[in-house]
């Protein structure tokens, strides 16, 4: 354990600490959406998000039932202790990142993967959650907490003890009630790991029914506890929660029949042939290698690999647009396969070189956006704050960049989220001229031009090697005030 702490745990903490000091995670379009209810709870209110009033007006309950409530309540408890600010929100994410990386490393260590695999996994997770391109960052979304719960729960399941099964299933189910898309991986791995325990515990030879009784009873007990906690969070109003949750899901996902074609389209359009598609080709190629070398690979690793593949497929079927979940697990599979496959001496370097080339290709847009980024002076944010203070009774629509850099999440009264200021279906302004006169907008020029092509404002783009990238603003944290 001492060696694990020195060679794995400390480097993991160091990496996340450096990223935290550099200001990560960056703002995300969903920040106000996912923090508003927690902030309201921390202030003594109910499970409502006052910053998305227009969205709340279409709900049957008026509560923040778009998502399961575990993230909002957990974050609210943290904000009660640490205070409401950008720093405390980022620190919460930092703790989630560390928990995920640590327990993921413990799982990999338990199954005999090299230490480097755990470090690589943390780097992959950091590239997802602390992406230098702010428009691909996860920001303050609930995914980090859901992944932390998932990793902790799966690590508990690795030991064949009833109390670990009980708590482990509880955290795995809590992950799903925090970030629903984790269900794709929660189901596959929560089946695979107890199956491995059963096989390696001699269960097949002994036909040990006691093992299954222990598993099922632990699962049932954990489900009762977690579901009861869930009902308490929604005040036992299950019918309305289901109605609101299904409404939200209907706005975000498509039918199962369309899911795979949509997933393929998402990983191939725009720069997909550079950023995402080669990674999946590499994963499929390495999967073929695993099949060819299957007789030299331990059964428990083959079970884990099948679980990983099932999880990615379920990811695409449940919610095709959650491509960054699948992309992370795709790369988790790649680094895991590379670390256990024994290559011929003459070609041992070839897979590693190809993998590095493809990975850096997948990060090319992010690297370019980081190199070419320009920052906005604090004086510009201060001027906007002073303008708001001068008109405290004015209604303001702000985006996630303004919430963080202008107001430090000390949001003025009468504030609404600019992104979610209108009902999500059929009510968006068709023109910039439709802007309400009684609301001041404080938003990024990039977001404004993206949503309103007729807006009389533009933004500088990133230029690299003679190419202009319209999707990469040169000043991603620029904010303007529109009366």
Helices and strands as residue ranges (DSSP letters): H 2-4, I 5-9, H 10-21, H 31-42, G 50-52, H 53-56, H 70-82, H 86-110, H 115-129, H 143-157, H 162-176, G 180-182, H 183-200, H 203-206, H 209-233, H 238-252, H 256-268, H 272-275, H 277-292, G 294-296, H 299-318, H 323-340, G 345-347, H 348-362, H 364-371, H 378-390, E 395-398, H 400-401, I 402-406, E 415-417, G 432-434, E 439-443, H 445-451, E 461-464, E 467-473, E 480-482
